[in-house]
Amino acid sequence: MSTIELTTAPEYLLGADENERARLLLQGEIHRAQAQRLLGRLSVAGGGRVLDVGCGPLGVLDLLSAAVGADGEAIGLDNEPRMIAYAQRSMAELGLTNVRLIRGEADETGLAGESIDLAHERLVLINHPGPERVVAEMARVVRPGGWVALQEVDALSWACEPRHPAFDQLLATFVEAFTAAGLDPFVGRRLPALLRAAGLSDVEVDAQAHVWHSGHPYRALLLHFMGVLRERIVQSAMLSEARLDRLVAEVEQHLARPDTFVIHPLFFQAWGRR
C-alpha cells in the first residue's frame, strides 16, 4: 500500500474528525449490501484496476480489493489528509495490500486517461459543487468498455412518521445550508443524466430507502447534521441559536417515542459504460 499526494483539499461541510470517521464507517456498513449488489452487476474482474473516488476512511475499498484480487489494484482517492490517514489505518487493520491511496480532487484526479476498469463514488457528488465535473473526470479515467458507478442520496424521501413540524423545519434548514454552499441535496435523481452527459452508454438506475426504527443511530442523523452545521446555520441567520435549540429538543422528544420511525433519503445507484 502506498500514498501519493496530489493537491490540496477544499472544505467538506461535515468535517473530518474522529466522529465523522466513525459515522462514515457506519455509513459504509449500512450501504454495504447495496454496494455488493452494484459491484456484482458490473462483474469486476480479477487483476483489474479500480478506483474509489472520495473513499474517506474506507468507502468500498475492501470490496474492490477483494474483487480484483492480489493481481489487481484498488485505488482510493480523497482530498482530505485526515481521511487518507484514516484509510491507511483501515487498510492496515484489514490487511489489504493491493490498495493504493491518493490525495487528490474528485474532479481532477491526476490519473491517466483510460487507465481504470471501474470508477466508483458514493456520497461524493452531494458534497461537491460540481457533480458534472466529477462524473466527467471519472469517465475520462475509465478505459473503453469500463464502468462508472455512482451512489447518491436524494432528500426527497427524508421524513419522520408521524410527521412533526420541527423535523420538517430542521430538514428545510439542512437543505438550505447545503444549497447555500453550492451543493445539491437532491442530486440522486440526476445520476442517469450526469452519466449520459459524460458520454456513457448502457445507463441504468435503481433506488431504495431504508427505514430507521427505535434504537438505530441513523434515526437521529438529521440531529447529528444540525450539530455539525450549527455554527454555519446560526451565523448565516437561517435560524437563531434559541430557535435551533427548541427545534432540536422537539425532534429529540418526538424520536424518543417508540412508534416514531424515520425514512432515510432515497438512495440512488446508477451506472454506465464507456
N, C-alpha and C positions, 0 to 999 in steps of 0.2 A: 504494500500500500504506500502511495506517495501523495504529496500535496504540492500543488502549483498555485502560486498567487498571481492573478492576472490584473486585477483592478481594485478600486475602492467600492465601498458599499453605500447605497442610498438608504434613506430612512425606511424602516419597517415599522408600521404603526403599532404592532403588537409586542414589540420588544424582543430581547434575546437573552433574558436572564434564565436562571435555573427553573423558575416557574413556567416559562414559555417552553423550555426544553421538555419538561415533564408533560405539558399539555400536548405538544407535538408528538411525543411518543405515544400518548394515549390516543390521539387522533389517528395515528398510524394503525393501532390495533383495532380501532372502531371501523376503519375502512379497509382492513386487511383482506377480508374475504372478497370484497368488491374488486380490489386490485388484483387478486389472484385470478378472478374470473376474466378481467380485462386482459391480463397478460396471456392467459390461456387462449383467448380468442385470436391473439396475434401471433401465436406459435413462435416465441422467441427461441432461436436455435442455439445449441451448444457451440461454443467457440466464437460467438458473435461479440459485437462491441455495442454497448447500450449506454444510454445517458439518462440520468435523473436530474432534471433542472429544478433548482430550489430544493435540494434534498433535505435541508435542515439537519437535525441530529440523526436521522436515519432514512426518512422517506420510504422508498420501496427498494433501497439498495440491497437489502437482504434477499428479496425476491428476485431481483435482477441478477445478483451474484449467483444464486442457485440455478437460474435459468440458463446462463451462458457457460457455467461450469469452470473448471480450473483452466481451460484453454482460452476462455473468453475474458473480457474486461468490462466491468461496470464502472462508469464514471459518475461521481456525484459532484454537482456544481452548486455553489451557494455564494452570495455576495457578502455575507456577514462572517467575519473571522471567528466569532464565538460559536456560530453554528458549525463551521468547519472543525473547530476543536471538539465540539460535542460529537460530530460524526466520527472523528478519529477515535474517540472513546468508545462509541458504539461498535466500530469495526474491530477494535481490539477485543472488546468483550465477546463479540460473536465469532472471532477468529476468521474474519473474511480477508483473504489475501489477494483476491483478484479485483479489488476495488481501488480506484484512484480518485482522489479528492482534488477539486479545482476551485479556487476562489475566483469568481467572475460574475458578470452580469447575465441575466437571463436573456436579454435581447442582444448581447454581444459576447458570446461565449469564448471566442478566440480559438475554437476548434476548427479544423479543416473542413471544408465543404465535402459533402458526400462521403463522410467517414464513419457514420453511425448507422447501425441496423435498426435501432428503435430509440426514439427520443420521447421521454415521458415527463409530464409535470402534474403535480397535484396541489391545488390551492395556492398556486403562484399568481395566476392571472388576476385573481380578486385582490391581490396585494400589489399589483403593478399598474402604473398609469398608462402603459402602452401594451395591452394584451396582444394586439395585432402584430406588434414588433417581435414579441416573444415567440409567437407561433411561426412567424416568418423565419426567424432565426432557427427554430427547431427544424423547419422544413429544409432550410439551407444545409444543415449539417447531416441530414439523413440521405443515405445513398438511394439511387433509383430502385424502387421495389421495397424500400424500407417503410417503417411506420412512424407516425406521430400520434401519441396518445395523450389525451387531456382529461383531467378530473377536476371539476369545479362545483362549487355550490351556487345556489340562486336563492336569495332571501324570500322568494315568492311564497314558500310554504311555511316559513318560520312563524310559529304561533303556539299559544298555550290553549288548553281546553280544560275546564271552562275558560272562555276569554276573559281578559281583565284589561281595563283601560290603561293601567300603569305599565303592563307588559307591552301593550301596543305603543305607548309613548316612548318607552326605552328603545324599542325596536326602530321606531321612526328616527330617534336620535342617533342610533348606530348607523343607519343608512345615511343620515345627513353628515355624520362625521366622515364616513368613508367617501361619500360623494364630494365633500368639500376638499378632500385630499387628492382628488382626481382619480379615484378608484370606483369600480363598478361592482356593487354588491349583488347585482343581478346578472353577472357575466355568464353564469352557467348555460342559460338558454342560447347564448351567442356562439357556443363552441362549434357547431357544424358550419356556420357561416365563416368563422375565423379560419377553419381548416380549408374550406373551399377558396377563400380569398388568398391563402398561401399557396394555392396551386395543387392541392392534394385531391386525390380521387378516391373512389370507393368509401366515401364518408358515411359513417353510421353513428347513431347516438342512442343512449339509454339513460334512464333516470329513475331514482327511487329516493324515498325519505325515511330515515329512522324515526322511531317514536320512543321518547325517553320517559320512563316511569319513575316512581319514587325510588330514591337511592342511587340513581345513576348520576355521576358528576356532570355530564353534559346537559342534564336537565337545567342547570344553572349557568350554562355557557354565556347567555346574554348578560347576566350579572357580572361574570368574570370580565367580559369585554368592557363593561361600563367602568369597572375598576381600572383597567389598563388605560382606557381612553379618558378617564376622569378629568385630568388637567386640561387636555385639549378641548373637551366639551365645555368646561366652565370658562376657560379663557376666551373661547370663541362665542360665548354668550348663547350657546344653544340651549342650555339650562343653567339656572342658578345652582350654586352648591346646595342650598337648602332644598330646592325642588328636586334635584337629583337624589339627594338622600331620602326624601319622602317616597319617591317612586321606587327606589331600590328596596326600601323597607316594606312597601306594599307588595311588591313582587315576591320578596322573600317569604312573606306571610302566606301569599297565595300558593307558592310552590311547596310550602310545608304541608298543605292539605294532601292526604294520600290519594285522593281521586283526581288531582290535577296531573295532566301529562303535557309534554312539550313535543311538538312536531319539529324535527330538525329542518334546516334549509334543504331544499331539494338538491340532491347530489347527482350531477350530470357526469356521464362518461361519453366521450366522443373520440373517434379515431379515424385516420385517413392514411392512404398510401401515396407515397411519392412516385 
